[in-house]
Structures are given as C-alpha cells and as structure tokens.
Amino acid sequence: MIGPGTGVRVYVACGVTDMRKGIAGLAALTQDVLRQKPTGGAVFAFRGRWGDRVS
C-alpha cells in the first residue's frame, strides 16, 4: 500500500456523495462544505451511495 507521505492531511467526507458530480463538482464540495482549497496539497476522499466507490 502506498501512503500519502508525512505531513499530508487527509480529509474524508462523511456521508453519501453524488459521484456523478465529477472532479469539478467534488472540488466545489471541497471548497463549500469542507472549507478547504482543493489545490492546497491535501487528499480528499468522498464515498458513493453504495459504499463501493471512493474518490
């Protein structure tokens, strides 16, 4: 398993995320809901409805 490295923050969005949003929609969620810059160097994980996808 490859880890993100030391000093990298990992954010996991709790709850269900509509995975049809694509990268632009997920970046907007990162800014609006998590109040983080999507280009700030952190890793963001979003869970799909069935729990079979993580982006």
mmCIF file of the N, C-alpha and C atoms, coordinates in Angstrom:
data_MODEL
# 
_entry.id   MODEL 
# 
loop_
_atom_site.group_PDB 
_atom_site.id 
_atom_site.type_symbol 
_atom_site.label_atom_id 
_atom_site.label_alt_id 
_atom_site.label_comp_id 
_atom_site.label_asym_id 
_atom_site.label_entity_id 
_atom_site.label_seq_id 
_atom_site.pdbx_PDB_ins_code 
_atom_site.Cartn_x 
_atom_site.Cartn_y 
_atom_site.Cartn_z 
_atom_site.occupancy 
_atom_site.B_iso_or_equiv 
_atom_site.pdbx_formal_charge 
_atom_site.auth_seq_id 
_atom_site.auth_comp_id 
_atom_site.auth_asym_id 
_atom_site.auth_atom_id 
_atom_site.pdbx_PDB_model_num 
ATOM 1   N N  . MET A 1 1  ? 0.840   -1.174 0.000   1.00 0.00 ? 1  MET A N  1 
ATOM 2   C CA . MET A 1 1  ? 0.000   0.000  0.000   1.00 0.00 ? 1  MET A CA 1 
ATOM 3   C C  . MET A 1 1  ? 0.885   1.237  0.000   1.00 0.00 ? 1  MET A C  1 
ATOM 4   N N  . ILE A 1 2  ? 0.560   2.186  -0.807  1.00 0.00 ? 2  ILE A N  1 
ATOM 5   C CA . ILE A 1 2  ? 1.305   3.440  -0.894  1.00 0.00 ? 2  ILE A CA 1 
ATOM 6   C C  . ILE A 1 2  ? 0.567   4.491  -0.076  1.00 0.00 ? 2  ILE A C  1 
ATOM 7   N N  . GLY A 1 3  ? 1.252   5.079  0.887   1.00 0.00 ? 3  GLY A N  1 
ATOM 8   C CA . GLY A 1 3  ? 0.658   6.102  1.728   1.00 0.00 ? 3  GLY A CA 1 
ATOM 9   C C  . GLY A 1 3  ? 0.889   7.487  1.161   1.00 0.00 ? 3  GLY A C  1 
ATOM 10  N N  . PRO A 1 4  ? 0.185   8.491  1.695   1.00 0.00 ? 4  PRO A N  1 
ATOM 11  C CA . PRO A 1 4  ? 0.316   9.855  1.171   1.00 0.00 ? 4  PRO A CA 1 
ATOM 12  C C  . PRO A 1 4  ? 1.602   10.554 1.592   1.00 0.00 ? 4  PRO A C  1 
ATOM 13  N N  . GLY A 1 5  ? 2.363   9.983  2.494   1.00 0.00 ? 5  GLY A N  1 
ATOM 14  C CA . GLY A 1 5  ? 3.595   10.625 2.926   1.00 0.00 ? 5  GLY A CA 1 
ATOM 15  C C  . GLY A 1 5  ? 3.392   11.398 4.222   1.00 0.00 ? 5  GLY A C  1 
ATOM 16  N N  . THR A 1 6  ? 4.479   11.816 4.808   1.00 0.00 ? 6  THR A N  1 
ATOM 17  C CA . THR A 1 6  ? 4.380   12.521 6.080   1.00 0.00 ? 6  THR A CA 1 
ATOM 18  C C  . THR A 1 6  ? 3.976   13.968 5.855   1.00 0.00 ? 6  THR A C  1 
ATOM 19  N N  . GLY A 1 7  ? 3.176   14.479 6.750   1.00 0.00 ? 7  GLY A N  1 
ATOM 20  C CA . GLY A 1 7  ? 2.765   15.869 6.684   1.00 0.00 ? 7  GLY A CA 1 
ATOM 21  C C  . GLY A 1 7  ? 1.608   16.165 5.756   1.00 0.00 ? 7  GLY A C  1 
ATOM 22  N N  . VAL A 1 8  ? 1.074   15.152 5.075   1.00 0.00 ? 8  VAL A N  1 
ATOM 23  C CA . VAL A 1 8  ? -0.061  15.363 4.164   1.00 0.00 ? 8  VAL A CA 1 
ATOM 24  C C  . VAL A 1 8  ? -1.349  15.143 4.954   1.00 0.00 ? 8  VAL A C  1 
ATOM 25  N N  . ARG A 1 9  ? -2.255  16.095 4.881   1.00 0.00 ? 9  ARG A N  1 
ATOM 26  C CA . ARG A 1 9  ? -3.544  15.960 5.555   1.00 0.00 ? 9  ARG A CA 1 
ATOM 27  C C  . ARG A 1 9  ? -4.509  15.190 4.662   1.00 0.00 ? 9  ARG A C  1 
ATOM 28  N N  . VAL A 1 10 ? -5.261  14.291 5.290   1.00 0.00 ? 10 VAL A N  1 
ATOM 29  C CA . VAL A 1 10 ? -6.254  13.501 4.573   1.00 0.00 ? 10 VAL A CA 1 
ATOM 30  C C  . VAL A 1 10 ? -7.617  13.829 5.159   1.00 0.00 ? 10 VAL A C  1 
ATOM 31  N N  . TYR A 1 11 ? -8.555  14.252 4.318   1.00 0.00 ? 11 TYR A N  1 
ATOM 32  C CA . TYR A 1 11 ? -9.908  14.585 4.726   1.00 0.00 ? 11 TYR A CA 1 
ATOM 33  C C  . TYR A 1 11 ? -10.860 13.568 4.126   1.00 0.00 ? 11 TYR A C  1 
ATOM 34  N N  . VAL A 1 12 ? -11.744 13.021 4.953   1.00 0.00 ? 12 VAL A N  1 
ATOM 35  C CA . VAL A 1 12 ? -12.758 12.081 4.491   1.00 0.00 ? 12 VAL A CA 1 
ATOM 36  C C  . VAL A 1 12 ? -14.120 12.732 4.699   1.00 0.00 ? 12 VAL A C  1 
ATOM 37  N N  . ALA A 1 13 ? -14.867 12.896 3.622   1.00 0.00 ? 13 ALA A N  1 
ATOM 38  C CA . ALA A 1 13 ? -16.202 13.483 3.712   1.00 0.00 ? 13 ALA A CA 1 
ATOM 39  C C  . ALA A 1 13 ? -17.160 12.408 4.200   1.00 0.00 ? 13 ALA A C  1 
ATOM 40  N N  . CYS A 1 14 ? -17.725 12.593 5.366   1.00 0.00 ? 14 CYS A N  1 
ATOM 41  C CA . CYS A 1 14 ? -18.675 11.629 5.930   1.00 0.00 ? 14 CYS A CA 1 
ATOM 42  C C  . CYS A 1 14 ? -20.009 11.746 5.206   1.00 0.00 ? 14 CYS A C  1 
ATOM 43  N N  . GLY A 1 15 ? -20.691 10.653 5.083   1.00 0.00 ? 15 GLY A N  1 
ATOM 44  C CA . GLY A 1 15 ? -21.979 10.647 4.415   1.00 0.00 ? 15 GLY A CA 1 
ATOM 45  C C  . GLY A 1 15 ? -21.840 10.279 2.953   1.00 0.00 ? 15 GLY A C  1 
ATOM 46  N N  . VAL A 1 16 ? -22.950 10.375 2.251   1.00 0.00 ? 16 VAL A N  1 
ATOM 47  C CA . VAL A 1 16 ? -23.016 9.960  0.848   1.00 0.00 ? 16 VAL A CA 1 
ATOM 48  C C  . VAL A 1 16 ? -22.757 11.156 -0.056  1.00 0.00 ? 16 VAL A C  1 
ATOM 49  N N  . THR A 1 17 ? -21.953 10.941 -1.087  1.00 0.00 ? 17 THR A N  1 
ATOM 50  C CA . THR A 1 17 ? -21.666 11.972 -2.079  1.00 0.00 ? 17 THR A CA 1 
ATOM 51  C C  . THR A 1 17 ? -22.128 11.484 -3.442  1.00 0.00 ? 17 THR A C  1 
ATOM 52  N N  . ASP A 1 18 ? -22.789 12.345 -4.188  1.00 0.00 ? 18 ASP A N  1 
ATOM 53  C CA . ASP A 1 18 ? -23.217 12.007 -5.547  1.00 0.00 ? 18 ASP A CA 1 
ATOM 54  C C  . ASP A 1 18 ? -21.980 11.969 -6.438  1.00 0.00 ? 18 ASP A C  1 
ATOM 55  N N  . MET A 1 19 ? -21.554 10.773 -6.805  1.00 0.00 ? 19 MET A N  1 
ATOM 56  C CA . MET A 1 19 ? -20.322 10.605 -7.566  1.00 0.00 ? 19 MET A CA 1 
ATOM 57  C C  . MET A 1 19 ? -20.463 11.028 -9.030  1.00 0.00 ? 19 MET A C  1 
ATOM 58  N N  . ARG A 1 20 ? -21.666 11.388 -9.460  1.00 0.00 ? 20 ARG A N  1 
ATOM 59  C CA . ARG A 1 20 ? -21.855 11.874 -10.829 1.00 0.00 ? 20 ARG A CA 1 
ATOM 60  C C  . ARG A 1 20 ? -21.372 13.303 -10.995 1.00 0.00 ? 20 ARG A C  1 
ATOM 61  N N  . LYS A 1 21 ? -21.016 13.955 -9.910  1.00 0.00 ? 21 LYS A N  1 
ATOM 62  C CA . LYS A 1 21 ? -20.576 15.353 -9.959  1.00 0.00 ? 21 LYS A CA 1 
ATOM 63  C C  . LYS A 1 21 ? -19.283 15.531 -10.748 1.00 0.00 ? 21 LYS A C  1 
ATOM 64  N N  . GLY A 1 22 ? -18.437 14.520 -10.765 1.00 0.00 ? 22 GLY A N  1 
ATOM 65  C CA . GLY A 1 22 ? -17.164 14.635 -11.451 1.00 0.00 ? 22 GLY A CA 1 
ATOM 66  C C  . GLY A 1 22 ? -16.167 15.434 -10.625 1.00 0.00 ? 22 GLY A C  1 
ATOM 67  N N  . ILE A 1 23 ? -15.009 15.648 -11.160 1.00 0.00 ? 23 ILE A N  1 
ATOM 68  C CA . ILE A 1 23 ? -13.938 16.308 -10.421 1.00 0.00 ? 23 ILE A CA 1 
ATOM 69  C C  . ILE A 1 23 ? -14.257 17.768 -10.116 1.00 0.00 ? 23 ILE A C  1 
ATOM 70  N N  . ALA A 1 24 ? -14.920 18.459 -11.029 1.00 0.00 ? 24 ALA A N  1 
ATOM 71  C CA . ALA A 1 24 ? -15.262 19.863 -10.786 1.00 0.00 ? 24 ALA A CA 1 
ATOM 72  C C  . ALA A 1 24 ? -16.275 19.995 -9.654  1.00 0.00 ? 24 ALA A C  1 
ATOM 73  N N  . GLY A 1 25 ? -17.267 19.116 -9.623  1.00 0.00 ? 25 GLY A N  1 
ATOM 74  C CA . GLY A 1 25 ? -18.263 19.141 -8.563  1.00 0.00 ? 25 GLY A CA 1 
ATOM 75  C C  . GLY A 1 25 ? -17.679 18.773 -7.211  1.00 0.00 ? 25 GLY A C  1 
ATOM 76  N N  . LEU A 1 26 ? -16.766 17.790 -7.190  1.00 0.00 ? 26 LEU A N  1 
ATOM 77  C CA . LEU A 1 26 ? -16.122 17.403 -5.934  1.00 0.00 ? 26 LEU A CA 1 
ATOM 78  C C  . LEU A 1 26 ? -15.193 18.500 -5.434  1.00 0.00 ? 26 LEU A C  1 
ATOM 79  N N  . ALA A 1 27 ? -14.540 19.209 -6.345  1.00 0.00 ? 27 ALA A N  1 
ATOM 80  C CA . ALA A 1 27 ? -13.702 20.347 -5.943  1.00 0.00 ? 27 ALA A CA 1 
ATOM 81  C C  . ALA A 1 27 ? -14.562 21.457 -5.338  1.00 0.00 ? 27 ALA A C  1 
ATOM 82  N N  . ALA A 1 28 ? -15.753 21.674 -5.903  1.00 0.00 ? 28 ALA A N  1 
ATOM 83  C CA . ALA A 1 28 ? -16.667 22.675 -5.345  1.00 0.00 ? 28 ALA A CA 1 
ATOM 84  C C  . ALA A 1 28 ? -17.139 22.269 -3.958  1.00 0.00 ? 28 ALA A C  1 
ATOM 85  N N  . LEU A 1 29 ? -17.412 20.970 -3.749  1.00 0.00 ? 29 LEU A N  1 
ATOM 86  C CA . LEU A 1 29 ? -17.773 20.491 -2.415  1.00 0.00 ? 29 LEU A CA 1 
ATOM 87  C C  . LEU A 1 29 ? -16.642 20.703 -1.425  1.00 0.00 ? 29 LEU A C  1 
ATOM 88  N N  . THR A 1 30 ? -15.432 20.492 -1.880  1.00 0.00 ? 30 THR A N  1 
ATOM 89  C CA . THR A 1 30 ? -14.264 20.696 -1.022  1.00 0.00 ? 30 THR A CA 1 
ATOM 90  C C  . THR A 1 30 ? -14.215 22.132 -0.526  1.00 0.00 ? 30 THR A C  1 
ATOM 91  N N  . GLN A 1 31 ? -14.485 23.071 -1.402  1.00 0.00 ? 31 GLN A N  1 
ATOM 92  C CA . GLN A 1 31 ? -14.468 24.477 -1.015  1.00 0.00 ? 31 GLN A CA 1 
ATOM 93  C C  . GLN A 1 31 ? -15.666 24.854 -0.172  1.00 0.00 ? 31 GLN A C  1 
ATOM 94  N N  . ASP A 1 32 ? -16.862 24.438 -0.571  1.00 0.00 ? 32 ASP A N  1 
ATOM 95  C CA . ASP A 1 32 ? -18.092 24.875 0.092   1.00 0.00 ? 32 ASP A CA 1 
ATOM 96  C C  . ASP A 1 32 ? -18.332 24.184 1.425   1.00 0.00 ? 32 ASP A C  1 
ATOM 97  N N  . VAL A 1 33 ? -18.212 22.863 1.453   1.00 0.00 ? 33 VAL A N  1 
ATOM 98  C CA . VAL A 1 33 ? -18.565 22.104 2.647   1.00 0.00 ? 33 VAL A CA 1 
ATOM 99  C C  . VAL A 1 33 ? -17.383 21.945 3.599   1.00 0.00 ? 33 VAL A C  1 
ATOM 100 N N  . LEU A 1 34 ? -16.246 21.518 3.056   1.00 0.00 ? 34 LEU A N  1 
ATOM 101 C CA . LEU A 1 34 ? -15.085 21.280 3.913   1.00 0.00 ? 34 LEU A CA 1 
ATOM 102 C C  . LEU A 1 34 ? -14.280 22.545 4.196   1.00 0.00 ? 34 LEU A C  1 
ATOM 103 N N  . ARG A 1 35 ? -14.563 23.599 3.436   1.00 0.00 ? 35 ARG A N  1 
ATOM 104 C CA . ARG A 1 35 ? -13.874 24.886 3.586   1.00 0.00 ? 35 ARG A CA 1 
ATOM 105 C C  . ARG A 1 35 ? -12.349 24.745 3.452   1.00 0.00 ? 35 ARG A C  1 
ATOM 106 N N  . GLN A 1 36 ? -11.949 23.973 2.440   1.00 0.00 ? 36 GLN A N  1 
ATOM 107 C CA . GLN A 1 36 ? -10.533 23.758 2.147   1.00 0.00 ? 36 GLN A CA 1 
ATOM 108 C C  . GLN A 1 36 ? -10.285 24.057 0.676   1.00 0.00 ? 36 GLN A C  1 
ATOM 109 N N  . LYS A 1 37 ? -9.055  24.446 0.356   1.00 0.00 ? 37 LYS A N  1 
ATOM 110 C CA . LYS A 1 37 ? -8.680  24.658 -1.047  1.00 0.00 ? 37 LYS A CA 1 
ATOM 111 C C  . LYS A 1 37 ? -8.372  23.303 -1.674  1.00 0.00 ? 37 LYS A C  1 
ATOM 112 N N  . PRO A 1 38 ? -9.020  22.963 -2.794  1.00 0.00 ? 38 PRO A N  1 
ATOM 113 C CA . PRO A 1 38 ? -8.750  21.668 -3.421  1.00 0.00 ? 38 PRO A CA 1 
ATOM 114 C C  . PRO A 1 38 ? -7.332  21.552 -3.974  1.00 0.00 ? 38 PRO A C  1 
ATOM 115 N N  . THR A 1 39 ? -6.655  22.670 -4.145  1.00 0.00 ? 39 THR A N  1 
ATOM 116 C CA . THR A 1 39 ? -5.283  22.654 -4.658  1.00 0.00 ? 39 THR A CA 1 
ATOM 117 C C  . THR A 1 39 ? -4.263  22.893 -3.548  1.00 0.00 ? 39 THR A C  1 
ATOM 118 N N  . GLY A 1 40 ? -4.674  22.738 -2.291  1.00 0.00 ? 40 GLY A N  1 
ATOM 119 C CA . GLY A 1 40 ? -3.812  23.033 -1.155  1.00 0.00 ? 40 GLY A CA 1 
ATOM 120 C C  . GLY A 1 40 ? -2.843  21.931 -0.781  1.00 0.00 ? 40 GLY A C  1 
ATOM 121 N N  . GLY A 1 41 ? -2.841  20.808 -1.487  1.00 0.00 ? 41 GLY A N  1 
ATOM 122 C CA . GLY A 1 41 ? -1.899  19.731 -1.206  1.00 0.00 ? 41 GLY A CA 1 
ATOM 123 C C  . GLY A 1 41 ? -2.458  18.633 -0.321  1.00 0.00 ? 41 GLY A C  1 
ATOM 124 N N  . ALA A 1 42 ? -3.694  18.763 0.144   1.00 0.00 ? 42 ALA A N  1 
ATOM 125 C CA . ALA A 1 42 ? -4.315  17.730 0.967   1.00 0.00 ? 42 ALA A CA 1 
ATOM 126 C C  . ALA A 1 42 ? -4.977  16.684 0.070   1.00 0.00 ? 42 ALA A C  1 
ATOM 127 N N  . VAL A 1 43 ? -5.321  15.554 0.669   1.00 0.00 ? 43 VAL A N  1 
ATOM 128 C CA . VAL A 1 43 ? -6.021  14.482 -0.034  1.00 0.00 ? 43 VAL A CA 1 
ATOM 129 C C  . VAL A 1 43 ? -7.457  14.449 0.478   1.00 0.00 ? 43 VAL A C  1 
ATOM 130 N N  . PHE A 1 44 ? -8.420  14.385 -0.440  1.00 0.00 ? 44 PHE A N  1 
ATOM 131 C CA . PHE A 1 44 ? -9.838  14.379 -0.088  1.00 0.00 ? 44 PHE A CA 1 
ATOM 132 C C  . PHE A 1 44 ? -10.468 13.091 -0.582  1.00 0.00 ? 44 PHE A C  1 
ATOM 133 N N  . ALA A 1 45 ? -11.270 12.440 0.270   1.00 0.00 ? 45 ALA A N  1 
ATOM 134 C CA . ALA A 1 45 ? -11.945 11.189 -0.099  1.00 0.00 ? 45 ALA A CA 1 
ATOM 135 C C  . ALA A 1 45 ? -13.444 11.368 0.059   1.00 0.00 ? 45 ALA A C  1 
ATOM 136 N N  . PHE A 1 46 ? -14.187 10.942 -0.963  1.00 0.00 ? 46 PHE A N  1 
ATOM 137 C CA . PHE A 1 46 ? -15.636 11.026 -0.974  1.00 0.00 ? 46 PHE A CA 1 
ATOM 138 C C  . PHE A 1 46 ? -16.196 9.629  -1.195  1.00 0.00 ? 46 PHE A C  1 
ATOM 139 N N  . ARG A 1 47 ? -17.281 9.291  -0.500  1.00 0.00 ? 47 ARG A N  1 
ATOM 140 C CA . ARG A 1 47 ? -17.887 7.966  -0.564  1.00 0.00 ? 47 ARG A CA 1 
ATOM 141 C C  . ARG A 1 47 ? -19.150 7.999  -1.408  1.00 0.00 ? 47 ARG A C  1 
ATOM 142 N N  . GLY A 1 48 ? -19.313 6.989  -2.265  1.00 0.00 ? 48 GLY A N  1 
ATOM 143 C CA . GLY A 1 48 ? -20.514 6.866  -3.076  1.00 0.00 ? 48 GLY A CA 1 
ATOM 144 C C  . GLY A 1 48 ? -21.671 6.292  -2.273  1.00 0.00 ? 48 GLY A C  1 
ATOM 145 N N  . ARG A 1 49 ? -22.858 6.291  -2.858  1.00 0.00 ? 49 ARG A N  1 
ATOM 146 C CA . ARG A 1 49 ? -24.070 5.841  -2.164  1.00 0.00 ? 49 ARG A CA 1 
ATOM 147 C C  . ARG A 1 49 ? -23.963 4.403  -1.673  1.00 0.00 ? 49 ARG A C  1 
ATOM 148 N N  . TRP A 1 50 ? -23.481 3.506  -2.498  1.00 0.00 ? 50 TRP A N  1 
ATOM 149 C CA . TRP A 1 50 ? -23.449 2.096  -2.133  1.00 0.00 ? 50 TRP A CA 1 
ATOM 150 C C  . TRP A 1 50 ? -22.195 1.718  -1.355  1.00 0.00 ? 50 TRP A C  1 
ATOM 151 N N  . GLY A 1 51 ? -21.291 2.629  -1.195  1.00 0.00 ? 51 GLY A N  1 
ATOM 152 C CA . GLY A 1 51 ? -20.070 2.343  -0.457  1.00 0.00 ? 51 GLY A CA 1 
ATOM 153 C C  . GLY A 1 51 ? -19.056 1.560  -1.264  1.00 0.00 ? 51 GLY A C  1 
ATOM 154 N N  . ASP A 1 52 ? -19.307 1.388  -2.556  1.00 0.00 ? 52 ASP A N  1 
ATOM 155 C CA . ASP A 1 52 ? -18.381 0.622  -3.384  1.00 0.00 ? 52 ASP A CA 1 
ATOM 156 C C  . ASP A 1 52 ? -17.404 1.517  -4.142  1.00 0.00 ? 52 ASP A C  1 
ATOM 157 N N  . ARG A 1 53 ? -17.534 2.824  -3.966  1.00 0.00 ? 53 ARG A N  1 
ATOM 158 C CA . ARG A 1 53 ? -16.627 3.765  -4.653  1.00 0.00 ? 53 ARG A CA 1 
ATOM 159 C C  . ARG A 1 53 ? -16.136 4.814  -3.682  1.00 0.00 ? 53 ARG A C  1 
ATOM 160 N N  . VAL A 1 54 ? -14.886 5.095  -3.778  1.00 0.00 ? 54 VAL A N  1 
ATOM 161 C CA . VAL A 1 54 ? -14.287 6.199  -3.023  1.00 0.00 ? 54 VAL A CA 1 
ATOM 162 C C  . VAL A 1 54 ? -13.448 6.984  -4.006  1.00 0.00 ? 54 VAL A C  1 
ATOM 163 N N  . SER A 1 55 ? -13.673 8.299  -4.072  1.00 0.00 ? 55 SER A N  1 
ATOM 164 C CA . SER A 1 55 ? -12.902 9.155  -4.968  1.00 0.00 ? 55 SER A CA 1 
ATOM 165 C C  . SER A 1 55 ? -12.146 10.169 -4.182  1.00 0.00 ? 55 SER A C  1 
# 
